[in-house]
Amino acid sequence: MSQLRAGLQAAIDRPGAITKKEIRAILFENPDTSPSPSPVDAAAKVLDFINERSGYVHAARQGGVGSYDYARWQGHMEARRQLAHSLGHTVPYEPNDRTQPIEGAAK
């Protein structure tokens, strides 16, 4: 993400206006030339995704079942719960909960 910000900032700071084409080039880098993430980076991103669940639980609690946003929060919570379950990890619920592998879970 920092490379994205640096690229956009450099384009903004440059004399003259930045074009939509330049923004697209920065945002949508050619996937063939982008380095593949290491397995450790990919695993960390998956765990971060799962660990975001407690934030959605909190948002749903604050909004209440009758709010329009509840369905959106519910979808985010469920996606993270299903992923954690399929990977054999615990499901974060309370703030500061972090997913952990469940011992003896099938992988």
Residue pairs with C-beta under 8 A, 6 or more apart in sequence:
4 26
4 27
7 26
8 23
8 26
11 18
11 22
11 23
11 26
12 18
37 45
46 83
46 87
47 89
47 99
49 80
49 83
50 80
50 83
50 84
50 87
50 89
50 91
50 92
50 99
51 92
51 97
51 98
51 99
52 76
52 80
53 76
53 77
53 80
53 81
53 84
53 91
53 92
53 93
54 92
54 93
54 94
54 95
54 96
54 97
55 95
56 73
56 76
56 77
56 80
57 73
57 77
57 93
57 94
58 95
59 69
59 73
60 69
60 70
60 73
60 74
60 77
63 69
63 70
63 73
64 70
80 91
80 92
81 91
84 90
84 91
84 92
84 99
85 91
87 107
88 101
88 102
88 105
88 106
88 107
89 99
89 100
89 101
89 102
89 105
90 97
90 99
90 100
90 101
90 102
91 99
92 98
92 99
